Every structure is written in C-alpha cells, then in structure tokens.
Amino acid sequence: MTTKIMGILNITPNSFSDGSLYLDTEDAYRHAAKMLEDGADIIDIGGESSRPGSRPVSYREELDRIMSTLERVVKLGANVSIDTTKSAVAEEALRLGACMINDISGLRFDPQIARQVAKYDAKLVIMHMQGIPETMQQNPEYEDIIGEISDFFEKQATIALQAGIKPDNLILDPGIGFGKRLEDNTVILKNLDTFLNLKYPIMIGASRKSIIGDITQAGVHDRLPGSLAIACVAAIRGADYIRVHDVAETVQALRVLDHIW
C-alpha cells in the first residue's frame, strides 16, 4: 500500500477534538514537527472550525490564525495543505509555499479557489458536504448516497479541470461526518472502492469523529481504536490519503496492515 498520512493541525478555538490546543504559534509548530517526525506525509493546517454547528470566520481572521505557523512549517520542508473554503486564504497560503488546498465545500462556497490552485500547480481536495457546517447535521437525507456523491464529484472535478487544475492534482473526499448520519457514513466506508471508478485519488477523514462515538459510545478523546479501525478499512478499500489526529499510531497500524495484507 502507498497510503499517505495527513496530520491534522487545527489552529482554532472551537474544533471538536483539539480546539484551543494550538492557538499559540510555538505550540502549533512543535505539534507539526512532531507529526512529521512520526511519519506524516502532509500537514493539514486549518484556521476555521468545520464542526457541526460552527459558524464561518472572516478571511482575515482565518489568515491571522495560520500564517505564522504556515511559514515555519514550510521552512521545515514539509508538504503543507491548507484547510479552507476561501480563495483569498488559499492564494496567500499557496504564495507562501502550501502545496495543497483542502476545500470542505468542494468548490461550492468559493469556486475561485480552483483558479488559485491551478495558478500554483497545487493539489486540490474536493470534499462532499450536504449543506453548510452550521446546519449540516440537521436531518441530512439521501436517496442514493453513493450515486449522489459520485455525481457531485464528477461535476466539481469538471469545474476544477476547466479552471486549469491538472487531473493528477485532484483528490476526492466523500466527507465522513459532513451532513451524514451513521448509516450514511457506514455505506460510504463499505462502498469506498466504488469511488475509485472516478480515477482520482481518494481521501478519508474519520479521525475521532461521531461515527465512532455512535457505534461505541466512546467520547471524543477515547476514539483512537475506532479511528485506527476505519483507517485500516479505508486503506484496504483503496484510500490514497488518510487524514488523522494520531499520526504515530496510524502509521504503525498501516505498516502492520501492509505487511500482513
């Protein structure tokens, strides 16, 4: 397997799992360096929470949160992704050396992100989300979730390609926990390999998410075993990227899986 590990670095006061832990630049930098040491291939820096019920912040506030850390982590020689839905944030981050934009809206909120990504020949993650973070978990419904997500991916990938992004620079994320119920998340993971038919790399981010709590009743900080289980299932079913909080543990789990599988 060649599954890449994306380490999560939330520089926010209200992220569901690690809000407020890395608001200080030095703390954020040390955590990024530790994740790289533990085997992360990419560091995904976010300055705006997307937890259910969260509200957007201004692009200036988002930039102020991430800039100092971004500059320092880039100097480490790291591959840096920026988790944003704003083209102004994406442009500045790419200018400073980020090589990937992780857009949870899949170009719905600000399609100009695609032009910025193309300009810098960077990678773009197109994620599926029903609705917006503030209301996405209020009775989400699907008739054919795999078909609906696949259609969304095809439509948004076309927009990205028309903006000049190279096909090799697109990554698709079905958005575990973003406008989805337990049964929806389960169907996605059971049928993850279906998305491989679209011929783009697939990313899964389920680390510490509610799907694990819904199944096991474990609290947010007790979901490492469930997170590792999903990471292994995703890797077996073809995921190219796994987005996680616990890098060292995930790297070890996937190395053992790779040896056995």
N, C-alpha and C positions, 0 to 999 in steps of 0.2 A: 504494500500500500504506500501511497505517496501523500496521504492526508496531511495538510498543513494546519498548524495550530495558530489561531488568532487569539492573543491575550487581550482581555478587556481592561481598559483604564478609563473609568468614569470620573471626570473632574466636575462633579455636580453635587449639590447639597441634598438631592432627593431621589437618587437612583434606588431601585427597590432592594438591592443587595448590599451595595457598598457606598451609598450616598454619604457625603461629607468626609470620607476617609482620605481622599487625595486632593483636597482643595489647595493645600499647601504645595507649591511647586517642587520643593525638595522631596516631600513625601511621594508625590506623583512620579518624579524622576527615579527615585530609588525603587519604586514598585515596578516601573517599566524595565529598569535594568535587571531586576531580579527575574522578571518573566522571561527576558531574553536569555539570561543565564540558565533558566530552567528548560529552555528549548522552544520558546515561542518563535514562530516564523515571521509573525506580523504583530505589531502593537496597534490596537484599535482605540483611538482616543476620542472620547465624547464629551461635549460640553453642555449638552441638553438632555435631560432625562426623557425617556420614552415609556416609562412605566405606565400602566393603566391609570387614567385619571390625571396624568400630568398635563401641564399647560406649556405652550412654547415660550421661549425667551427671545429677546431681540438678538439680531446677528452680532451686534457689538458686544453684548454680554457674553454670548457664546464664544466669540473670539478671545475676549479678555481672559476667559477661563482656561483656554487651551494653549495660547500662543507660546508662553514661556516654556512650558513642558514640551510642546512640539519641537521647538528649536533645539532643545537639549537632547531629546531622544533621537532626532535626525542626526545629530553630530556623533551619536554612538554608531552610526552606520546601519541603523535599524530600518526595516521596511515599516513605514507608518501609514496606517489607514485613519481617516477621519470620519467619524460617525456624525453626519449632518444631513439636513434636508435643505440647506440654504446655499445658493450659488455664491454669494458673497463670502461665506465662510470657506467654501470649497476652493474658491480661487486663491484666497490668501494662504490657505494651508498647502495647496499644491505649489504655489510660488516658493514656499519655504522648505519644500522637499518631501511632502507627503506623496505617496505613490498610489494611493487608493482612496476612493470615496465610498463610504458605506451609507447608502441612502435608504432609510427605512420606508420612505414613501414610494420608492420605485419610480422616481421622476414625476410623481403626481403633484407634489407641492410646488416644486420649482424646476421645471424642465430645463432651465438654462444650465443646470449642473452638468448636463451631458456635454455641452459645448466647452465648459471649463475642463472637464476630464479629457475630452478629445484634444484640446489645445496643448495639454501637458503630457499626452500619450500615457495617461494613467489608467488604472483599473477602476471599474465601477461595479459595486454590488447593487443589484436591483432586488429589493425585498418586497414581498407581498404583505399588505396590511389592509384589512377591511376597516374603513373609516379613518379616524384620527385617534392618537393616543388618549386624548381626554375622554372619549366615548366608545372606544373600540370594543370594550368588553361588555357593553350593554346589549345583550341578546343578539350576538352575531349569528347569522344563518347562512347556510349554503344548501343548494340542491345537489351539486356535484363538485365537491371541493377540489378534487384533483384536476378536473376539467376546467374549472373556473380559474384556478391559479395558473394552469398551463396557458390558457388564453391570455391572461394578464401578462405573463412572461413574454409571450410572442409579440404582443402589442408594444410593450415597453422596450423590448430589445430592438424592435424596428425603429422606434424613436431614437434610441441611443445610436444605432448604426447610421441613421440618417444625419445625426449630428456630427458624425465623423469618428466615433469610437470604433476601434478595431474589434472584430469578433473575438479575438483571443483575450481581449481586455474586459470582457463581460463575465460576471458571476451572478448566479441566481440564488436567492434565499427565500424559501416558502414562508418564512415568518412565523415560526413556532411561538404561540402565545400572543400574537398580534391580531386581535379580532377573531379569536378562535376559542372554541370550547374544548374540553378534554377529549371528546370524541373526534373533533376535527384534527387536533394535534396528533392523536393516535393514528388516524387514517393517513395523514401526511407521512409519518415515520414508517408506517407499514408499507407504503407505496412510494417511498422516496426514489427508488430506481426508475420509476416512470418518468421523472423529470429529466433523466439522462437522455431521453429521446430528443430533447431540445438541443443537444450538442453543445451545451455550455457547462462550465464547472458549477457545482452546487455547494452552497454553504449552509450549515445548520448551526443555529444558536439556541440551545435549550438549557444552558448552564443555570442551575438554581431556580429554574422557572416554575410557574404554578402547576404545570403538568405533573411534576414530581410530587409536589405537595398534594395535588388532587388524588393521586394514586396511593400515596403512602402516609399522608397527613403530617409529613415532616415540615418543620419550619424552614425558612429561607436559608439559614446557616447550617442546616443539617441535611442538605440535599446533595452533598458530594457523591455518595454512592449512586444515586439516581442519575446524576449528571454524567458520571462515567459510563453507566449502562447505555444511556442514549448516545453518547459519543461513539461507543463501540458499534452499536446498531447502525448509526449513520455511516460510519466508515465502511462497514460490511456492505451497506446498500449503496455505496458509491459516492458519498460526500467527499468533495475535494478539500473543503475547509471546515474546521470545527471552531466555533467562537466560544471561548471559555474564560471563567474567572480563575480556575485552579489549573495552572499550566503544568507544573511538575507532575501532578497526579495523572493528568490526561495524557501527557507524553508517555509516562510509564505504562499506562493501560493500553495505549495504542501500539507500543513496541511489543508488549506481550501478545496482543492480538495478532499483530503482523507475523510474529514468529510462529504462532500456532495455526493461524488461518491459512 
